[in-house]
Amino acid sequence: MQEFLQKFNPLKTGIVGAVIAALCCFTPILAVLLGVLGLGGLTGYLDYVLFPVLFIFLGLITYGLYRQPSVNPTQE
């Protein structure tokens, strides 16, 4: 578990998750996919799930940027 936490990069995870959530929010990709699968009735509820997921991943990006070590060029 400790090794996973050391390798976990919240910035990369947040960017990938935010891009996927944004694609599903702002394009009809998920609506078409659900329609093909016969679950088109669920498209009315997508906003209740996708917008919070998008905001969670945006928060993860913010955390990743905050946690990044700062590079000081004056130190050698």
PyMOL Python script that loads the backbone (N, CA, C, O; Angstrom):
from pymol import cmd

cmd.read_pdbstr("""\
ATOM      1  N   MET A   1       0.830  -1.193   0.000  1.00  0.00           N
ATOM      2  CA  MET A   1       0.000   0.000   0.000  1.00  0.00           C
ATOM      3  C   MET A   1       0.874   1.255   0.000  1.00  0.00           C
ATOM      4  O   MET A   1       0.568   2.234  -0.682  1.00  0.00           O
ATOM      5  N   GLN A   2       1.961   1.217   0.771  1.00  0.00           N
ATOM      6  CA  GLN A   2       2.860   2.356   0.850  1.00  0.00           C
ATOM      7  C   GLN A   2       3.503   2.632  -0.501  1.00  0.00           C
ATOM      8  O   GLN A   2       3.685   3.788  -0.883  1.00  0.00           O
ATOM      9  N   GLU A   3       3.851   1.558  -1.232  1.00  0.00           N
ATOM     10  CA  GLU A   3       4.458   1.725  -2.552  1.00  0.00           C
ATOM     11  C   GLU A   3       3.471   2.374  -3.519  1.00  0.00           C
ATOM     12  O   GLU A   3       3.856   3.220  -4.326  1.00  0.00           O
ATOM     13  N   PHE A   4       2.211   1.984  -3.440  1.00  0.00           N
ATOM     14  CA  PHE A   4       1.184   2.579  -4.293  1.00  0.00           C
ATOM     15  C   PHE A   4       1.038   4.073  -4.012  1.00  0.00           C
ATOM     16  O   PHE A   4       0.931   4.873  -4.941  1.00  0.00           O
ATOM     17  N   LEU A   5       1.031   4.444  -2.750  1.00  0.00           N
ATOM     18  CA  LEU A   5       0.878   5.845  -2.402  1.00  0.00           C
ATOM     19  C   LEU A   5       2.084   6.680  -2.835  1.00  0.00           C
ATOM     20  O   LEU A   5       1.939   7.865  -3.136  1.00  0.00           O
ATOM     21  N   GLN A   6       3.262   6.076  -2.868  1.00  0.00           N
ATOM     22  CA  GLN A   6       4.440   6.800  -3.326  1.00  0.00           C
ATOM     23  C   GLN A   6       4.409   7.010  -4.833  1.00  0.00           C
ATOM     24  O   GLN A   6       4.884   8.035  -5.321  1.00  0.00           O
ATOM     25  N   LYS A   7       3.856   6.050  -5.584  1.00  0.00           N
ATOM     26  CA  LYS A   7       3.798   6.149  -7.041  1.00  0.00           C
ATOM     27  C   LYS A   7       2.553   6.886  -7.524  1.00  0.00           C
ATOM     28  O   LYS A   7       2.499   7.280  -8.689  1.00  0.00           O
ATOM     29  N   PHE A   8       1.559   7.083  -6.672  1.00  0.00           N
ATOM     30  CA  PHE A   8       0.304   7.722  -7.064  1.00  0.00           C
ATOM     31  C   PHE A   8       0.553   9.179  -7.424  1.00  0.00           C
ATOM     32  O   PHE A   8       1.104   9.941  -6.630  1.00  0.00           O
ATOM     33  N   ASN A   9       0.145   9.552  -8.617  1.00  0.00           N
ATOM     34  CA  ASN A   9       0.321  10.919  -9.080  1.00  0.00           C
ATOM     35  C   ASN A   9      -1.066  11.543  -9.259  1.00  0.00           C
ATOM     36  O   ASN A   9      -1.726  11.279 -10.264  1.00  0.00           O
ATOM     37  N   PRO A  10      -1.517  12.357  -8.315  1.00  0.00           N
ATOM     38  CA  PRO A  10      -2.866  12.914  -8.414  1.00  0.00           C
ATOM     39  C   PRO A  10      -3.031  13.861  -9.597  1.00  0.00           C
ATOM     40  O   PRO A  10      -4.143  14.034 -10.096  1.00  0.00           O
ATOM     41  N   LEU A  11      -1.954  14.467 -10.047  1.00  0.00           N
ATOM     42  CA  LEU A  11      -2.058  15.389 -11.176  1.00  0.00           C
ATOM     43  C   LEU A  11      -2.407  14.634 -12.454  1.00  0.00           C
ATOM     44  O   LEU A  11      -3.313  15.044 -13.180  1.00  0.00           O
ATOM     45  N   LYS A  12      -1.707  13.541 -12.742  1.00  0.00           N
ATOM     46  CA  LYS A  12      -2.007  12.753 -13.941  1.00  0.00           C
ATOM     47  C   LYS A  12      -3.389  12.125 -13.855  1.00  0.00           C
ATOM     48  O   LYS A  12      -4.144  12.139 -14.826  1.00  0.00           O
ATOM     49  N   THR A  13      -3.717  11.581 -12.700  1.00  0.00           N
ATOM     50  CA  THR A  13      -5.028  10.966 -12.517  1.00  0.00           C
ATOM     51  C   THR A  13      -6.137  11.991 -12.683  1.00  0.00           C
ATOM     52  O   THR A  13      -7.155  11.710 -13.316  1.00  0.00           O
ATOM     53  N   GLY A  14      -5.947  13.167 -12.123  1.00  0.00           N
ATOM     54  CA  GLY A  14      -6.944  14.222 -12.236  1.00  0.00           C
ATOM     55  C   GLY A  14      -7.136  14.696 -13.655  1.00  0.00           C
ATOM     56  O   GLY A  14      -8.265  14.936 -14.082  1.00  0.00           O
ATOM     57  N   ILE A  15      -6.038  14.837 -14.401  1.00  0.00           N
ATOM     58  CA  ILE A  15      -6.146  15.308 -15.782  1.00  0.00           C
ATOM     59  C   ILE A  15      -6.871  14.285 -16.642  1.00  0.00           C
ATOM     60  O   ILE A  15      -7.771  14.642 -17.401  1.00  0.00           O
ATOM     61  N   VAL A  16      -6.492  13.020 -16.533  1.00  0.00           N
ATOM     62  CA  VAL A  16      -7.150  11.979 -17.323  1.00  0.00           C
ATOM     63  C   VAL A  16      -8.627  11.873 -16.952  1.00  0.00           C
ATOM     64  O   VAL A  16      -9.482  11.796 -17.835  1.00  0.00           O
ATOM     65  N   GLY A  17      -8.929  11.867 -15.679  1.00  0.00           N
ATOM     66  CA  GLY A  17     -10.323  11.770 -15.244  1.00  0.00           C
ATOM     67  C   GLY A  17     -11.144  12.972 -15.654  1.00  0.00           C
ATOM     68  O   GLY A  17     -12.297  12.822 -16.059  1.00  0.00           O
ATOM     69  N   ALA A  18     -10.577  14.161 -15.559  1.00  0.00           N
ATOM     70  CA  ALA A  18     -11.304  15.370 -15.945  1.00  0.00           C
ATOM     71  C   ALA A  18     -11.580  15.397 -17.444  1.00  0.00           C
ATOM     72  O   ALA A  18     -12.656  15.817 -17.872  1.00  0.00           O
ATOM     73  N   VAL A  19     -10.618  14.953 -18.236  1.00  0.00           N
ATOM     74  CA  VAL A  19     -10.831  14.908 -19.691  1.00  0.00           C
ATOM     75  C   VAL A  19     -11.932  13.919 -20.041  1.00  0.00           C
ATOM     76  O   VAL A  19     -12.795  14.216 -20.867  1.00  0.00           O
ATOM     77  N   ILE A  20     -11.909  12.757 -19.425  1.00  0.00           N
ATOM     78  CA  ILE A  20     -12.947  11.760 -19.702  1.00  0.00           C
ATOM     79  C   ILE A  20     -14.308  12.253 -19.242  1.00  0.00           C
ATOM     80  O   ILE A  20     -15.293  12.111 -19.968  1.00  0.00           O
ATOM     81  N   ALA A  21     -14.381  12.827 -18.054  1.00  0.00           N
ATOM     82  CA  ALA A  21     -15.658  13.342 -17.556  1.00  0.00           C
ATOM     83  C   ALA A  21     -16.154  14.500 -18.414  1.00  0.00           C
ATOM     84  O   ALA A  21     -17.355  14.608 -18.664  1.00  0.00           O
ATOM     85  N   ALA A  22     -15.253  15.366 -18.867  1.00  0.00           N
ATOM     86  CA  ALA A  22     -15.654  16.483 -19.718  1.00  0.00           C
ATOM     87  C   ALA A  22     -16.162  15.983 -21.064  1.00  0.00           C
ATOM     88  O   ALA A  22     -17.143  16.510 -21.590  1.00  0.00           O
ATOM     89  N   LEU A  23     -15.510  14.981 -21.622  1.00  0.00           N
ATOM     90  CA  LEU A  23     -15.982  14.415 -22.879  1.00  0.00           C
ATOM     91  C   LEU A  23     -17.383  13.834 -22.735  1.00  0.00           C
ATOM     92  O   LEU A  23     -18.224  13.982 -23.621  1.00  0.00           O
ATOM     93  N   CYS A  24     -17.618  13.183 -21.627  1.00  0.00           N
ATOM     94  CA  CYS A  24     -18.937  12.594 -21.406  1.00  0.00           C
ATOM     95  C   CYS A  24     -19.988  13.661 -21.086  1.00  0.00           C
ATOM     96  O   CYS A  24     -21.166  13.475 -21.392  1.00  0.00           O
ATOM     97  N   CYS A  25     -19.579  14.771 -20.477  1.00  0.00           N
ATOM     98  CA  CYS A  25     -20.524  15.832 -20.135  1.00  0.00           C
ATOM     99  C   CYS A  25     -20.919  16.666 -21.349  1.00  0.00           C
ATOM    100  O   CYS A  25     -22.095  16.965 -21.556  1.00  0.00           O
ATOM    101  N   PHE A  26     -19.940  17.029 -22.133  1.00  0.00           N
ATOM    102  CA  PHE A  26     -20.161  18.040 -23.159  1.00  0.00           C
ATOM    103  C   PHE A  26     -20.284  17.481 -24.567  1.00  0.00           C
ATOM    104  O   PHE A  26     -20.495  18.251 -25.504  1.00  0.00           O
ATOM    105  N   THR A  27     -20.163  16.197 -24.749  1.00  0.00           N
ATOM    106  CA  THR A  27     -20.389  15.566 -26.047  1.00  0.00           C
ATOM    107  C   THR A  27     -21.383  14.434 -25.856  1.00  0.00           C
ATOM    108  O   THR A  27     -21.554  13.943 -24.740  1.00  0.00           O
ATOM    109  N   PRO A  28     -22.028  14.020 -26.911  1.00  0.00           N
ATOM    110  CA  PRO A  28     -23.036  12.955 -26.766  1.00  0.00           C
ATOM    111  C   PRO A  28     -22.455  11.542 -26.748  1.00  0.00           C
ATOM    112  O   PRO A  28     -23.164  10.579 -27.042  1.00  0.00           O
ATOM    113  N   ILE A  29     -21.181  11.408 -26.409  1.00  0.00           N
ATOM    114  CA  ILE A  29     -20.553  10.078 -26.433  1.00  0.00           C
ATOM    115  C   ILE A  29     -21.280   9.100 -25.511  1.00  0.00           C
ATOM    116  O   ILE A  29     -21.641   8.001 -25.930  1.00  0.00           O
ATOM    117  N   LEU A  30     -21.491   9.490 -24.286  1.00  0.00           N
ATOM    118  CA  LEU A  30     -22.113   8.589 -23.314  1.00  0.00           C
ATOM    119  C   LEU A  30     -23.589   8.353 -23.641  1.00  0.00           C
ATOM    120  O   LEU A  30     -24.095   7.249 -23.441  1.00  0.00           O
ATOM    121  N   ALA A  31     -24.282   9.375 -24.139  1.00  0.00           N
ATOM    122  CA  ALA A  31     -25.689   9.209 -24.498  1.00  0.00           C
ATOM    123  C   ALA A  31     -25.838   8.223 -25.647  1.00  0.00           C
ATOM    124  O   ALA A  31     -26.740   7.386 -25.630  1.00  0.00           O
ATOM    125  N   VAL A  32     -24.972   8.312 -26.635  1.00  0.00           N
ATOM    126  CA  VAL A  32     -25.019   7.374 -27.761  1.00  0.00           C
ATOM    127  C   VAL A  32     -24.672   5.970 -27.286  1.00  0.00           C
ATOM    128  O   VAL A  32     -25.333   5.007 -27.676  1.00  0.00           O
ATOM    129  N   LEU A  33     -23.660   5.842 -26.460  1.00  0.00           N
ATOM    130  CA  LEU A  33     -23.268   4.532 -25.950  1.00  0.00           C
ATOM    131  C   LEU A  33     -24.389   3.882 -25.143  1.00  0.00           C
ATOM    132  O   LEU A  33     -24.665   2.693 -25.303  1.00  0.00           O
ATOM    133  N   LEU A  34     -25.029   4.658 -24.283  1.00  0.00           N
ATOM    134  CA  LEU A  34     -26.144   4.107 -23.500  1.00  0.00           C
ATOM    135  C   LEU A  34     -27.318   3.748 -24.411  1.00  0.00           C
ATOM    136  O   LEU A  34     -28.003   2.753 -24.174  1.00  0.00           O
ATOM    137  N   GLY A  35     -27.554   4.550 -25.453  1.00  0.00           N
ATOM    138  CA  GLY A  35     -28.628   4.230 -26.394  1.00  0.00           C
ATOM    139  C   GLY A  35     -28.358   2.940 -27.142  1.00  0.00           C
ATOM    140  O   GLY A  35     -29.276   2.152 -27.371  1.00  0.00           O
ATOM    141  N   VAL A  36     -27.121   2.716 -27.522  1.00  0.00           N
ATOM    142  CA  VAL A  36     -26.754   1.483 -28.220  1.00  0.00           C
ATOM    143  C   VAL A  36     -26.936   0.280 -27.300  1.00  0.00           C
ATOM    144  O   VAL A  36     -27.353  -0.788 -27.745  1.00  0.00           O
ATOM    145  N   LEU A  37     -26.626   0.452 -26.035  1.00  0.00           N
ATOM    146  CA  LEU A  37     -26.756  -0.641 -25.064  1.00  0.00           C
ATOM    147  C   LEU A  37     -28.192  -0.848 -24.588  1.00  0.00           C
ATOM    148  O   LEU A  37     -28.470  -1.775 -23.827  1.00  0.00           O
ATOM    149  N   GLY A  38     -29.096   0.008 -25.033  1.00  0.00           N
ATOM    150  CA  GLY A  38     -30.490  -0.121 -24.616  1.00  0.00           C
ATOM    151  C   GLY A  38     -30.777   0.518 -23.276  1.00  0.00           C
ATOM    152  O   GLY A  38     -31.805   0.234 -22.661  1.00  0.00           O
ATOM    153  N   LEU A  39     -29.889   1.374 -22.817  1.00  0.00           N
ATOM    154  CA  LEU A  39     -30.064   2.033 -21.528  1.00  0.00           C
ATOM    155  C   LEU A  39     -30.265   3.532 -21.707  1.00  0.00           C
ATOM    156  O   LEU A  39     -29.844   4.325 -20.865  1.00  0.00           O
ATOM    157  N   GLY A  40     -30.906   3.917 -22.800  1.00  0.00           N
ATOM    158  CA  GLY A  40     -31.101   5.330 -23.110  1.00  0.00           C
ATOM    159  C   GLY A  40     -31.927   6.067 -22.073  1.00  0.00           C
ATOM    160  O   GLY A  40     -31.835   7.291 -21.979  1.00  0.00           O
ATOM    161  N   GLY A  41     -32.727   5.362 -21.297  1.00  0.00           N
ATOM    162  CA  GLY A  41     -33.525   6.001 -20.257  1.00  0.00           C
ATOM    163  C   GLY A  41     -32.691   6.587 -19.126  1.00  0.00           C
ATOM    164  O   GLY A  41     -33.178   7.422 -18.364  1.00  0.00           O
ATOM    165  N   LEU A  42     -31.462   6.163 -19.015  1.00  0.00           N
ATOM    166  CA  LEU A  42     -30.586   6.665 -17.949  1.00  0.00           C
ATOM    167  C   LEU A  42     -29.923   7.992 -18.305  1.00  0.00           C
ATOM    168  O   LEU A  42     -29.300   8.617 -17.446  1.00  0.00           O
ATOM    169  N   THR A  43     -30.048   8.432 -19.558  1.00  0.00           N
ATOM    170  CA  THR A  43     -29.349   9.651 -19.968  1.00  0.00           C
ATOM    171  C   THR A  43     -29.850  10.884 -19.228  1.00  0.00           C
ATOM    172  O   THR A  43     -29.111  11.861 -19.108  1.00  0.00           O
ATOM    173  N   GLY A  44     -31.058  10.869 -18.739  1.00  0.00           N
ATOM    174  CA  GLY A  44     -31.568  12.009 -17.982  1.00  0.00           C
ATOM    175  C   GLY A  44     -30.887  12.193 -16.638  1.00  0.00           C
ATOM    176  O   GLY A  44     -30.924  13.280 -16.061  1.00  0.00           O
ATOM    177  N   TYR A  45     -30.271  11.143 -16.142  1.00  0.00           N
ATOM    178  CA  TYR A  45     -29.624  11.199 -14.832  1.00  0.00           C
ATOM    179  C   TYR A  45     -28.114  11.397 -14.919  1.00  0.00           C
ATOM    180  O   TYR A  45     -27.438  11.442 -13.891  1.00  0.00           O
ATOM    181  N   LEU A  46     -27.582  11.515 -16.123  1.00  0.00           N
ATOM    182  CA  LEU A  46     -26.127  11.616 -16.271  1.00  0.00           C
ATOM    183  C   LEU A  46     -25.553  12.868 -15.625  1.00  0.00           C
ATOM    184  O   LEU A  46     -24.459  12.827 -15.062  1.00  0.00           O
ATOM    185  N   ASP A  47     -26.278  13.981 -15.700  1.00  0.00           N
ATOM    186  CA  ASP A  47     -25.763  15.221 -15.121  1.00  0.00           C
ATOM    187  C   ASP A  47     -25.605  15.126 -13.609  1.00  0.00           C
ATOM    188  O   ASP A  47     -24.737  15.782 -13.034  1.00  0.00           O
ATOM    189  N   TYR A  48     -26.431  14.320 -12.966  1.00  0.00           N
ATOM    190  CA  TYR A  48     -26.335  14.169 -11.520  1.00  0.00           C
ATOM    191  C   TYR A  48     -25.067  13.423 -11.107  1.00  0.00           C
ATOM    192  O   TYR A  48     -24.627  13.518  -9.962  1.00  0.00           O
ATOM    193  N   VAL A  49     -24.490  12.689 -12.041  1.00  0.00           N
ATOM    194  CA  VAL A  49     -23.280  11.918 -11.747  1.00  0.00           C
ATOM    195  C   VAL A  49     -22.048  12.576 -12.351  1.00  0.00           C
ATOM    196  O   VAL A  49     -21.015  12.682 -11.691  1.00  0.00           O
ATOM    197  N   LEU A  50     -22.148  13.019 -13.601  1.00  0.00           N
ATOM    198  CA  LEU A  50     -20.960  13.475 -14.318  1.00  0.00           C
ATOM    199  C   LEU A  50     -20.416  14.807 -13.812  1.00  0.00           C
ATOM    200  O   LEU A  50     -19.200  14.977 -13.732  1.00  0.00           O
ATOM    201  N   PHE A  51     -21.278  15.745 -13.471  1.00  0.00           N
ATOM    202  CA  PHE A  51     -20.769  17.028 -12.981  1.00  0.00           C
ATOM    203  C   PHE A  51     -20.042  16.897 -11.641  1.00  0.00           C
ATOM    204  O   PHE A  51     -18.977  17.495 -11.486  1.00  0.00           O
ATOM    205  N   PRO A  52     -20.558  16.151 -10.675  1.00  0.00           N
ATOM    206  CA  PRO A  52     -19.772  15.957  -9.444  1.00  0.00           C
ATOM    207  C   PRO A  52     -18.452  15.223  -9.695  1.00  0.00           C
ATOM    208  O   PRO A  52     -17.438  15.540  -9.073  1.00  0.00           O
ATOM    209  N   VAL A  53     -18.463  14.243 -10.604  1.00  0.00           N
ATOM    210  CA  VAL A  53     -17.227  13.527 -10.926  1.00  0.00           C
ATOM    211  C   VAL A  53     -16.219  14.489 -11.555  1.00  0.00           C
ATOM    212  O   VAL A  53     -15.030  14.442 -11.238  1.00  0.00           O
ATOM    213  N   LEU A  54     -16.694  15.357 -12.443  1.00  0.00           N
ATOM    214  CA  LEU A  54     -15.818  16.343 -13.067  1.00  0.00           C
ATOM    215  C   LEU A  54     -15.201  17.260 -12.013  1.00  0.00           C
ATOM    216  O   LEU A  54     -14.004  17.539 -12.064  1.00  0.00           O
ATOM    217  N   PHE A  55     -15.997  17.725 -11.072  1.00  0.00           N
ATOM    218  CA  PHE A  55     -15.482  18.617 -10.034  1.00  0.00           C
ATOM    219  C   PHE A  55     -14.516  17.894  -9.093  1.00  0.00           C
ATOM    220  O   PHE A  55     -13.561  18.498  -8.604  1.00  0.00           O
ATOM    221  N   ILE A  56     -14.755  16.618  -8.842  1.00  0.00           N
ATOM    222  CA  ILE A  56     -13.829  15.839  -8.012  1.00  0.00           C
ATOM    223  C   ILE A  56     -12.478  15.731  -8.700  1.00  0.00           C
ATOM    224  O   ILE A  56     -11.440  15.900  -8.059  1.00  0.00           O
ATOM    225  N   PHE A  57     -12.480  15.450 -10.001  1.00  0.00           N
ATOM    226  CA  PHE A  57     -11.210  15.343 -10.719  1.00  0.00           C
ATOM    227  C   PHE A  57     -10.526  16.697 -10.856  1.00  0.00           C
ATOM    228  O   PHE A  57      -9.297  16.760 -10.840  1.00  0.00           O
ATOM    229  N   LEU A  58     -11.276  17.768 -10.988  1.00  0.00           N
ATOM    230  CA  LEU A  58     -10.665  19.098 -11.010  1.00  0.00           C
ATOM    231  C   LEU A  58     -10.022  19.418  -9.659  1.00  0.00           C
ATOM    232  O   LEU A  58      -8.966  20.048  -9.599  1.00  0.00           O
ATOM    233  N   GLY A  59     -10.665  18.980  -8.584  1.00  0.00           N
ATOM    234  CA  GLY A  59     -10.066  19.130  -7.257  1.00  0.00           C
ATOM    235  C   GLY A  59      -8.804  18.299  -7.112  1.00  0.00           C
ATOM    236  O   GLY A  59      -7.856  18.717  -6.447  1.00  0.00           O
ATOM    237  N   LEU A  60      -8.785  17.124  -7.730  1.00  0.00           N
ATOM    238  CA  LEU A  60      -7.597  16.277  -7.688  1.00  0.00           C
ATOM    239  C   LEU A  60      -6.444  16.931  -8.456  1.00  0.00           C
ATOM    240  O   LEU A  60      -5.286  16.822  -8.053  1.00  0.00           O
ATOM    241  N   ILE A  61      -6.762  17.608  -9.559  1.00  0.00           N
ATOM    242  CA  ILE A  61      -5.741  18.352 -10.296  1.00  0.00           C
ATOM    243  C   ILE A  61      -5.183  19.471  -9.421  1.00  0.00           C
ATOM    244  O   ILE A  61      -3.970  19.671  -9.360  1.00  0.00           O
ATOM    245  N   THR A  62      -6.065  20.194  -8.750  1.00  0.00           N
ATOM    246  CA  THR A  62      -5.622  21.280  -7.873  1.00  0.00           C
ATOM    247  C   THR A  62      -4.725  20.748  -6.762  1.00  0.00           C
ATOM    248  O   THR A  62      -3.695  21.345  -6.452  1.00  0.00           O
ATOM    249  N   TYR A  63      -5.109  19.642  -6.172  1.00  0.00           N
ATOM    250  CA  TYR A  63      -4.296  19.022  -5.126  1.00  0.00           C
ATOM    251  C   TYR A  63      -2.943  18.590  -5.678  1.00  0.00           C
ATOM    252  O   TYR A  63      -1.916  18.779  -5.027  1.00  0.00           O
ATOM    253  N   GLY A  64      -2.940  18.007  -6.888  1.00  0.00           N
ATOM    254  CA  GLY A  64      -1.692  17.572  -7.499  1.00  0.00           C
ATOM    255  C   GLY A  64      -0.765  18.734  -7.797  1.00  0.00           C
ATOM    256  O   GLY A  64       0.448  18.620  -7.625  1.00  0.00           O
ATOM    257  N   LEU A  65      -1.324  19.854  -8.243  1.00  0.00           N
ATOM    258  CA  LEU A  65      -0.496  21.028  -8.497  1.00  0.00           C
ATOM    259  C   LEU A  65       0.040  21.615  -7.193  1.00  0.00           C
ATOM    260  O   LEU A  65       1.175  22.086  -7.140  1.00  0.00           O
ATOM    261  N   TYR A  66      -0.775  21.584  -6.151  1.00  0.00           N
ATOM    262  CA  TYR A  66      -0.365  22.104  -4.841  1.00  0.00           C
ATOM    263  C   TYR A  66       0.747  21.244  -4.239  1.00  0.00           C
ATOM    264  O   TYR A  66       1.665  21.758  -3.599  1.00  0.00           O
ATOM    265  N   ARG A  67       0.653  19.947  -4.449  1.00  0.00           N
ATOM    266  CA  ARG A  67       1.582  19.005  -3.840  1.00  0.00           C
ATOM    267  C   ARG A  67       2.894  18.873  -4.606  1.00  0.00           C
ATOM    268  O   ARG A  67       3.868  18.339  -4.075  1.00  0.00           O
ATOM    269  N   GLN A  68       2.932  19.353  -5.843  1.00  0.00           N
ATOM    270  CA  GLN A  68       4.151  19.245  -6.636  1.00  0.00           C
ATOM    271  C   GLN A  68       5.293  19.967  -5.958  1.00  0.00           C
ATOM    272  O   GLN A  68       5.111  21.067  -5.436  1.00  0.00           O
ATOM    273  N   PRO A  69       6.456  19.370  -5.959  1.00  0.00           N
ATOM    274  CA  PRO A  69       7.591  20.059  -5.355  1.00  0.00           C
ATOM    275  C   PRO A  69       7.997  21.258  -6.219  1.00  0.00           C
ATOM    276  O   PRO A  69       8.033  21.172  -7.446  1.00  0.00           O
ATOM    277  N   SER A  70       8.298  22.361  -5.562  1.00  0.00           N
ATOM    278  CA  SER A  70       8.700  23.531  -6.319  1.00  0.00           C
ATOM    279  C   SER A  70      10.182  23.415  -6.669  1.00  0.00           C
ATOM    280  O   SER A  70      10.990  22.924  -5.882  1.00  0.00           O
ATOM    281  N   VAL A  71      10.507  23.872  -7.854  1.00  0.00           N
ATOM    282  CA  VAL A  71      11.888  23.808  -8.328  1.00  0.00           C
ATOM    283  C   VAL A  71      12.501  25.197  -8.140  1.00  0.00           C
ATOM    284  O   VAL A  71      12.007  26.191  -8.673  1.00  0.00           O
ATOM    285  N   ASN A  72      13.565  25.238  -7.387  1.00  0.00           N
ATOM    286  CA  ASN A  72      14.258  26.483  -7.121  1.00  0.00           C
ATOM    287  C   ASN A  72      15.564  26.499  -7.921  1.00  0.00           C
ATOM    288  O   ASN A  72      16.500  25.789  -7.555  1.00  0.00           O
ATOM    289  N   PRO A  73      15.659  27.281  -8.997  1.00  0.00           N
ATOM    290  CA  PRO A  73      16.852  27.222  -9.848  1.00  0.00           C
ATOM    291  C   PRO A  73      18.104  27.798  -9.182  1.00  0.00           C
ATOM    292  O   PRO A  73      19.207  27.562  -9.675  1.00  0.00           O
ATOM    293  N   THR A  74      17.978  28.538  -8.091  1.00  0.00           N
ATOM    294  CA  THR A  74      19.154  29.122  -7.444  1.00  0.00           C
ATOM    295  C   THR A  74      19.909  28.093  -6.609  1.00  0.00           C
ATOM    296  O   THR A  74      21.097  28.271  -6.338  1.00  0.00           O
ATOM    297  N   GLN A  75      19.235  27.020  -6.197  1.00  0.00           N
ATOM    298  CA  GLN A  75      19.906  26.001  -5.398  1.00  0.00           C
ATOM    299  C   GLN A  75      20.560  24.979  -6.330  1.00  0.00           C
ATOM    300  O   GLN A  75      19.986  24.587  -7.347  1.00  0.00           O
ATOM    301  N   GLU A  76      21.773  24.558  -5.961  1.00  0.00           N
ATOM    302  CA  GLU A  76      22.464  23.541  -6.753  1.00  0.00           C
ATOM    303  C   GLU A  76      22.785  22.344  -5.921  1.00  0.00           C
ATOM    304  O   GLU A  76      23.370  21.383  -6.422  1.00  0.00           O
TER     305      GLU A  76
END
""", "prot")
cmd.dss("prot")
cmd.show_as("cartoon", "prot")
cmd.util.cbc("prot")
cmd.orient("prot")
